[in-house]
Amino acid sequence: MSSGDYAKRGLYVGTGAGIILFALVGLLPGSFIGGFIGLKMAEAIFGVAMAGTIMARVLVAVSMMAGVMVSAVAFVFGAGVMGWAAGYAFEALKRSKELPSAEAQTINVK
């Protein structure tokens, strides 16, 4: 394998795991948290006795979508970085085990 292959594979595996985790765990809470924030913003802007105006609903909907997107970025990016780091660490560990034997061979040749 070439240099960086394990890190790249770890990135792909981590990103895939992040997408799965987001679909299972992050989608609904992201929507709830974004919706709650949108409701609080709409309440602050339009008042407590908020009628079913279109602007308040649009604000809540946009906030829900933003909550889902932030959750997706957190899960996918976080898991991808962790996968890349694990692959990089595995590759560094593998190289460190290979180096002493290569050095020993060059010393014996001299």
N, C-alpha and C positions, 0 to 999 in steps of 0.2 A: 504494500500500500504506500502511496505517496504521502508526502508531508501534508498534514492538515486534513487527511481523510477521516480520521476518527472524530475530529472536532466538527467537521461538516456533517457527518452521520449523526453525531449527538445533537447538533442543531436541528436536523430534520426530525429526529425522533422526539426531541423536546417540544418542537412546534406542533407536531401531530398530537402529542399528549396534551398540550395546552388547548388545542382546539376541542378535543374530546372533553376535557375538564370544563372548559367554558360552556359547552353545550349541556353538560350534566349539572354543573354547580353554579355557573356564573350568570347565565342568561336571566333567570327569574329574579334573583336578588338585585342585579344591575337595573332591571326594569323597575322594581319596587323602589329602590333608593332614588333613582332618577325621577320617578313619578312623585315621590314624597318631596323632593327638593323643588320640583316644578310646582306642586301645590302650594308650598310655602312661598315661593316667589310670586305666584299668581295672587295669593292672599295678601302679600305685602304691596303689590302693585294695584290690584283692583279692589281691595278691601275685604273685610270678613264676610259680609253678606254678598258674596260673589254670585252673580247670576250666571247662567250657562252661556256666557258670551263666547264667541268664536276665538277671540284673542287669548282668553284664559285657557281654552282647550288646546290651542296651538302651542302655547307656552309649555303646558304639561306634556304634550306629545313630543315636542323637541327635547325637553329635559329627559324624558324616558329613553329616547333614542341615544342621547348623549351618555346616559348612565350605562346602557348596554354596550356602547362603543368603548367606553373607558374600561368596563369590565373585560371586554374582549381583548383589548390591548394589554391589560395587566396579566391576564391568564396566558395569552399566546406569547407575548414578549418575555414574560418572566420564565415560563417553562422552556422557551427556546434558549434563553441565556443560560439557564441551569443545565440544559442538555449539552450546549456548546462547551461549557466549563467542565462538565464531566468527561466529554470526549477529549478535550485538550489535556486534562489531568491524566487520563488514561494513556494518551499518546506520549506525554512527557515521562510518565512512569515506564512505559515500554522502551523509550529511547535511553533512559538512565540505566536500565538493565542491559541494554545492548552495548553501551559505550565501554564498560570495563573489559568486556571480552574482546572488543575491537582494539583497545589499547594494549591489552595483553598480547595479542597476536603481533602487533607492530613492534613491541618490545622484544619478543622472542626472535623476530626476523633480524633485528640489528645484531 
